[in-house]
């Protein structure tokens, strides 16, 4: 069988991350990152097997970055692309799964841009440039929010006047859906269950962090809400604060909305608590050296994470296991240890030796004897996006065949 190829693109306002993935091989054929776009210092770093190169992007535009990508695809792809998959942060209530990009989908992404002003416009730029460079190939949108569209109303509605939801789409959406979907499925395989089965609490922990309650492949609740600011303590984001904080700061400090928004999104979280860094590795090292701010930041991070996981447990009929993923979740034994200490009520306990396994290892179990499963599973959002693209192509082909018959 032909090993179909999917090019996955994740476009930011100043970056363009990509991966060329085969259907069967778990290792990308080609992957890379164009960064510092929008400046004169734009650069494209890519790797294919043992080959690694860096290319300067003279004008620093997304268009030029995509133009540099085309010959690389031609060089390393052994066959035409089956699809180009685009990661889109916010799809509002429009999308519950992968969608072939057409004028209607593009308009819906534009309509959702008010809910993700830093992400959706940049990702539309990526779509436009990719469709110009890779013509006559299906382009498919995969939405971070789509996985969470299975949440029931009691989980996604805010206790606000009805018209704010019906007329202005104010509700909880959730994010990191591709990652939560991927690791919960991998957990079922690791534990010998039917693929996609199980009742899981998942913790995606990076610079952005979120938790999710997943039952048999469906999101029942998650920590992020209308925007990615709600929920956990993150690298520079505060997570949950008193909703009246805005008016308190406006009245007492004279701050306007822009300043408050900037503080909550870019000056808070681990960085704000520690006064040192938003990088967990830096904070763990500083904690070991007795830095009080770093110690406080880690303690608050882990307590708030445990509290979120405990709260999400009410969405599940049982608990088959807890999953850690993302840069922090996969690589910080200290964060996993401190978080699980707060969850003793659920019978969760870590095996210290298993937990101390160095980073870079495959999916593994780290629970102590008699504890529910505690899993560390490296996320692979690009692989999940590629698989959803191919599944949509297969579904579309089957529908066409049935109509012709």
Secondary structure, DSSP 8 states (H G I E B T S, - for coil): ----EEEEEEE-SSEEEEEEEESS-SS-SEEEEEESTTSTT-EEEEEETTEEEEEE-TT--HHHHHHHHHHHHHHH-SS--SEEEEEES--TTT-SS-EE--HHHHHHHHHGGGT-TTTHHHHHHHHHHHHHHSTTS-EEEEETTGGGGGS-HHHH--SS-HHHHHTT--S---S-HHHHHHHHHHHHHHTT--TT-SEEEEEEESSSEEEEEEETTEEEEES--SSTTSSS--SS---S--TTHHHHHHHHH---HHHHHHHHHHS-HHHHHHSS-S-HHHHHHHHHTT-HHHHHHHHHHHHHHHHHHHHHGGGSSS--EEEEEHHHHHH-HHHHHHHHHTTGGGT--B-HHHHT--TT--SEE-B-TTS-EEEE----HHHHHHHHHHHHHHHHHHHHHHHH-
